[in-house]
């Protein structure tokens, strides 16, 4: 079977699963959490999810729409959740520079993380947040605020565990009475942050090993720890986003992303998948081709533990007191209170994003598409990946 993308026929991750999940199962164990992801992606926006029928008020044309599964690993289900999340953040943006800080874990940890995702990824969040909060207190003399988003992949879908943090350029003084802005375009020294981050991460990893949350045989941990301590860890402090109106656009690049977007997949041919990548070293776009089974293996490798939160808020942006803190900061800066932005309906949001009225009849362009009938979801049954693949 050979398929390439086009305006009318765009490839999706679900197509690769549908055609090659059986091949994958012959080589690898399909763990329950991976089976659920495959089931959800194969069912998304199909009759298995149920849906509804709209009818035009003018010409009577009928349009069938099937519901999405809203699995956070699905490339098709992230757009609207991301836009709603960004709208909520809009009222929280302050008129100050924001700094982008990226904490990257050494690849020597990849195997340990993949076998202990929940523990190790929580250690990553804890070590990075403690590092930034400590630097805020010691360097800027106050409480800093930032949003952290986890990414686990590189352009070729290989394991690359790193945390994107968007840090507000200033702190609330220790006594809570003043706003202290960062000086010019400087936040923290990246080399100093990397040293502290390494120390805090290894400290947390030591505790996890002592508490037997992670187990190693023989002297493996001692050897790994020595190698990690001798290695130079990477923390990248990038240039600030100076214009507040660009902060949300910047956030949109990193939140609610999955390992690969469907738009990057260009071909499925002879049991291989071709997809686009950015070669950052050569500063150009390229295409790579790998076996479909290897593509599925890499894609499923980036699954997150059930209930794991991959976007977290810290400091004065922490969930518990965020509204109260931001209100106080605005008063310190002499700014008016922000007003809550009403969350628009799906139709309104689609119109804002695309300039297209999705309620307009695509046939006569005169009537409006109105709900005519609900399509019930078939009785739920245990996921059967092979049956879905053959359907």
C-alpha positions, 0 to 999 in steps of 0.5 A: 500500500502506498499513500502520500499526502494531498489537499484531499487526502492527508495522512494521519498517525491513525492511518499508520496504526491502522495499517501496521499495528499488527506488524508492531504486535509481532515484534513488541508487547503492546502494553495496556496504556499503549493499547488504549492510545492506539484504540482511542486514535483509531476510534477518534472521529469515526462512527465508533464515537457517535456524533450528530447530523446537522441540516441546513435551514435553507436547502436541507443538506445534511452533514454528519460529524463524528465526535473526537476522543480527546485523548491528549496523545491524539494530534487531531484533538489538541487544537481547541483545548489549546486555544481555550487554555490560551484564552484563560492565560490571556488575562494573566499576562503582565506587560513585562518581558518573559524569558524562555528557559529550557532544562534538558536531561542527559540522554544517559537517563533515557532508559531509566526514565522510560522504565520509571516515567512517573517518578523520574518526570516528577523529579524533573519538574521538582528539580527545575522548579526548585532551581528557578525558585531558588535563583529568584530568591537569591538573585532577585530577592523575591518570588518568581513566577513561571509556567513549565511544559514537558516535552519528551521527544526530538524531531525524529521522535527519539527520547529527548526529555526536556522542560520548557519554562516561560518565566516572568521577568521580575519577582514579588519582594520577600515581604510581598510589598513591591514588584522587582523587575529584572534588569534589562534583558538578563535573567540568570546565568545559564551555567550557574543554573545548570550546576544547581539543576544537576545537584537538585536533580541528583539529590531527588534521584538519590531520595527516590532510590533510597525510598526504593521508588527506583531500583538498580542492580548491583553498583549500577546506580553508583556508576550512573550517578558518577557519570551524570555528575561528571557530565555537563548538563544543559540549561538554555536561557533564551532571549526574552519575549519583550512584547506581551501580546506575543507571549500567548503566541509563544506559549502556543508553540509549546503547550498541548503539543504531541510527539508529531503533528499529522501535517508532518507525515508525508508518505506511507509506502512499502511499510515505511513512513516518511515525515518532515523534520527541522535540522537545527544544526544545518538550519533547514527542513528535511525528510526522514524515512523509517519503518512503520513499526519503528514509527509506532514504537517511537510514537508510543514511547512518548505516552504519559502516565495516566493522570500525569500533569504536563503543564504546571504553574509555579511561584506567584503563578501557582494555581492556588493563589494565582488570581490573588497574586496577579491582582496584587502585582497589578496594583504594585505596577499601577495597572488596572485589574484584568477582566476575565475573558469569556470563553467563546463557543466552538462556533465563535472560536472557529470563526475567530481562528479561521475567519470561517463561519462553520454554521454556514451551509457549505452547499447553498451558503444561505442557510445555517447548519442546525442540529437535526439528529444525534448519532448514539455511540455504539455500546462500549466494548473492550478495545480490540486493536486488530479488529479496528486495524482491519476495519 
